């Protein structure tokens, strides 16, 4: 069922025991949304928890870890936030993949795997939709709830500088600031502070980056051996996919990360000339117009060639 904000608010108001799911390799939007919704439901007198996500890092753990469900907890309503498909759930949440009651998401490629699916592909961040749902339930934003919403909106827009940022994104951020959130401190911590490992990884990216298609495509590779050598974790790699697109003349940034299981993760960032989601959908991924991704079941060399071929197809109008 395709849902509306008011319909989802009704479903949430009618239930009493909630479990909130986040996607694998969780970012600021999925964790911020989960934490904010959990706090809002508790404020409304509900029993609400977040599902344990073993992939959460220190940067975003504080938004969901304090609310992990106790062992044996049985919810009567399962909610997924910022997750485009059930296979985006981590393995520890696989048992809920076929019983999601409410999907709240902003990916246009969402598969509609919930009983009620509230999907707003025109929103820059899922946090914007969460804010509307909370307000529709008659729950006032307090500072703790607003902090999660602000983090979600800020991280998915690159501190409000990406082209997906809309006037509504700023309105939602303003509501969070009015609720007492220190936006300046959050943005400093998320976007201006770098670990030594992050600095080393960035240095390697710039020195080894390769260019294709008349320098309009930039390819960056983060090798597993370099991650191990520098001690870089997923926090250190947060938002690193935006680096290739910073170079003048680059329209498509392809950032590849070698994974421990032999697969390769690719993050695609584009300018207004190219559809990032159209590139990734050719290899089983998806996402947004300017930001998308996929995980390819192959080594990095093959993954790079497959993504270059997919990107060229978009340029030729074949995808």
C-alpha positions in Angstrom: 0.0 0.0 0.0 1.2 3.5 -0.9 1.0 5.6 2.3 0.6 9.2 3.1 2.0 11.1 6.1 -1.4 11.1 7.7 -2.0 7.4 7.0 1.4 6.5 8.6 0.7 8.7 11.6 -2.6 6.8 12.1 -0.8 3.4 11.8 1.8 4.5 14.4 -0.8 5.9 16.7 -2.8 2.6 16.6 0.1 0.5 17.7 1.9 0.2 21.0 5.1 -1.8 20.7 7.6 -0.7 18.0 10.9 -1.9 16.5 12.7 0.4 14.2 15.1 -0.9 11.5 18.1 0.8 9.9 20.0 -0.2 6.8 23.4 -1.9 6.6 26.5 0.3 6.8 24.3 2.9 8.6 24.8 6.6 8.0 23.5 9.7 9.7 20.2 9.7 8.0 19.1 6.2 8.9 20.4 6.4 12.5 19.2 9.9 13.0 15.7 9.0 11.8 15.6 5.8 13.9 16.7 7.6 17.1 14.3 10.5 16.5 11.3 8.3 15.7 12.1 6.1 18.7 12.2 9.1 21.1 9.0 10.5 19.6 7.1 7.3 20.0 8.3 7.0 23.6 7.2 10.6 24.2 3.8 9.6 23.0 3.7 6.8 25.6 4.6 4.0 23.3 7.1 1.2 23.8 9.8 1.7 21.2 13.2 0.3 20.5 15.7 0.3 17.7 17.1 -3.0 16.3 20.7 -3.7 16.9 22.9 -2.8 13.9 26.3 -4.4 14.1 27.7 -2.1 11.4 27.1 1.1 13.2 30.2 3.2 13.9 31.2 5.5 16.7 30.1 8.6 14.7 26.4 7.5 14.6 26.1 4.8 17.3 24.8 7.2 19.9 21.6 7.7 17.9 20.5 4.1 18.1 22.6 2.1 20.5 21.0 3.5 23.7 17.6 2.2 22.4 18.5 -1.3 21.3 15.7 -3.8 22.0 16.1 -6.3 24.8 16.5 -10.0 24.0 13.2 -11.6 23.3 11.3 -8.4 22.6 8.3 -8.9 20.4 7.0 -5.7 18.6 3.6 -5.4 17.1 4.8 -2.8 14.6 8.0 -3.0 12.6 9.2 0.3 11.0 12.0 0.6 8.5 13.6 4.0 8.0 15.8 5.2 5.0 16.0 1.8 3.5 15.2 1.3 -0.2 14.8 -2.5 -0.2 14.6 -5.4 2.3 18.0 -6.7 1.1 19.5 -3.4 2.4 18.8 -4.6 5.9 21.8 -6.1 7.8 21.8 -9.8 8.3 20.9 -9.5 12.0 17.6 -7.9 10.9 16.8 -10.4 8.1 14.2 -12.1 10.3 12.1 -8.9 9.9 12.5 -8.5 6.1 9.1 -10.1 5.4 7.2 -8.5 8.2 7.9 -4.8 7.9 4.6 -2.9 8.7 5.7 0.6 7.7 8.4 1.8 5.3 9.5 5.4 5.6 12.0 6.3 2.9 13.2 8.9 0.4 14.8 6.7 -2.3 12.8 6.8 -5.5 14.0 3.3 -6.2 12.2 1.9 -3.1 10.7 -1.5 -3.7 7.7 -1.0 -1.4 8.5 -4.0 0.8 6.3 -2.8 3.7 2.6 -3.2 4.3 2.4 0.6 4.2 5.1 2.5 2.2 5.7 6.2 2.6 8.3 7.0 0.0 9.1 10.6 -1.0 11.7 10.5 -3.7 11.8 14.3 -3.9 13.0 14.7 -0.3 16.7 15.3 0.2 16.7 13.2 3.4 14.4 10.7 5.1 14.7 12.9 8.1 12.4 15.4 6.5 9.7 12.8 6.2 10.2 11.6 9.7 9.8 15.2 10.9 6.4 15.4 9.1 5.2 12.1 10.5 6.1 13.1 14.1 4.3 16.4 13.7 1.3 14.7 12.2 1.2 12.5 15.3 0.9 15.7 17.3 4.3 15.2 19.0 6.3 18.3 19.6 10.0 18.3 18.7 12.2 18.6 21.7 16.0 18.9 21.4 16.8 15.2 21.6 14.3 14.3 18.9 15.4 17.3 16.7 19.0 16.4 17.0 18.5 13.1 15.1 16.4 14.9 12.5 19.1 17.5 12.0 21.9 15.0 11.7 19.9 13.1 9.1 19.2 16.2 7.0 22.7 17.6 7.4 24.5 14.4 6.4 22.4 13.5 3.4 22.9 17.0 2.0 26.6 17.4 2.7 26.0 20.1 5.3 23.2 21.6 3.1 25.5 22.2 0.1 24.4 19.4 -2.2 22.0 20.1 -5.1 19.4 17.9 -3.5 18.9 20.5 -0.7 15.5 22.2 -0.9 13.7 25.0 0.9 11.9 22.3 2.8 15.3 20.9 4.0 16.2 24.3 5.4 12.7 24.6 7.0 13.2 21.3 8.8 16.7 22.3 9.9 15.2 25.6 11.2 12.7 23.7 13.3 15.5 21.7 14.8 17.4 24.8 15.6 14.3 26.3 17.2 14.1 23.2 19.3 17.5 23.9 20.7 19.9 21.9 18.5 23.4 23.3 18.2 23.8 23.1 14.4 27.2 24.7 14.3 28.7 22.1 16.7 27.1 19.2 14.9 28.3 20.4 11.5 31.8 21.0 12.9 32.0 17.5 14.3 30.6 15.8 11.1 32.3 17.8 8.4 35.3 19.7 9.7 37.0 17.2 12.0 39.3 14.6 10.4 41.2 11.7 11.9 44.8 11.1 10.8 43.5 7.9 9.1 41.0 9.9 7.1 43.7 12.4 6.1 46.0 9.5 4.9 43.1 7.9 2.9 42.3 11.3 1.2 46.0 11.8 0.3 46.1 8.4 -1.4 42.8 9.1 -3.3 44.1 12.3 -4.7 47.5 10.8 -5.7 46.0 7.7 -7.4 42.8 9.1 -9.0 42.3 8.3 -12.6 40.2 10.1 -15.2 38.2 9.0 -18.2 35.7 10.3 -20.8 37.6 13.5 -21.5 38.3 13.9 -17.7 34.5 14.0 -16.9 34.7 10.7 -15.0 37.0 10.4 -12.0 37.7 7.0 -10.4 39.0 6.6 -6.9 39.9 3.3 -5.2 40.2 2.6 -1.5 42.1 -0.6 -1.2 41.6 -3.0 1.7 45.3 -3.1 2.4 45.4 0.7 2.7 42.4 0.7 5.1 44.2 -1.9 7.3 47.5 -0.1 7.1 46.1 3.3 8.1 43.5 1.9 10.6 40.7 3.6 8.7 37.2 2.4 9.6 33.8 3.3 8.2 33.7 6.5 10.2 36.9 7.6 8.5 35.3 6.8 5.1 32.1 8.7 5.8 31.2 11.0 2.9 34.5 10.4 1.1 32.6 9.6 -2.1 32.1 13.3 -2.6 35.9 14.0 -3.1 36.2 13.0 -6.8 33.3 15.3 -7.8 35.1 18.3 -6.2 37.5 18.4 -9.1 36.7 21.0 -11.8 35.2 19.4 -14.9 34.3 16.1 -13.2 30.7 15.1 -13.8 30.8 11.6 -12.4 32.8 10.5 -9.3 33.2 6.7 -8.9 34.6 5.8 -5.5 35.4 2.1 -5.0 36.0 0.4 -1.6 37.4 -3.1 -1.4 35.5 -5.2 1.2 36.7 -7.9 3.4 34.6 -10.6 1.6 36.1 -9.9 -1.8 33.3 -7.8 -3.0 33.6 -4.1 -4.0 31.4 -1.2 -2.9 31.0 1.7 -5.2 29.6 5.1 -4.4 28.5 7.3 -7.3 28.3 11.1 -7.1 27.3 13.2 -10.1 26.6 16.7 -11.2 23.3 17.8 -12.9 24.4 16.4 -16.2 24.3 12.7 -15.2 21.8 10.4 -13.4 23.7 8.5 -10.7 20.9 6.1 -10.0 20.7 5.1 -13.7 24.3 4.1 -13.5 24.0 2.0 -10.4 20.7 0.3 -11.4 22.6 -1.4 -14.2 24.6 -3.4 -11.6 21.8 -4.1 -9.2 22.2 -0.9 -7.1 20.2 2.2 -6.8 19.8 5.6 -5.1 19.1 9.1 -6.0 19.7 11.3 -9.1 23.0 12.7 -7.8 24.0 10.1 -5.3 23.7 6.3 -5.7 25.6 3.1 -4.9 26.0 -0.6 -5.3 28.0 -3.6 -4.1 29.5 -5.7 -6.9 30.4 -9.3 -6.2 33.8 -9.1 -7.8 37.3 -7.7 -7.2 38.0 -4.0 -7.7 39.6 -4.2 -11.1 36.5 -5.8 -12.6 34.1 -3.6 -10.6 35.8 -0.5 -12.0 35.5 -1.7 -15.6 31.8 -2.6 -15.1 31.0 0.8 -13.6 32.9 2.6 -16.4 30.9 0.6 -19.0 27.6 1.4 -17.1 28.6 5.1 -17.0 29.4 5.2 -20.7 25.9 3.7 -21.4 24.3 6.6 -19.6 26.4 9.1 -21.5 25.3 7.4 -24.8 21.6 7.4 -23.7 21.4 3.6 -23.6 20.4 3.3 -19.9 
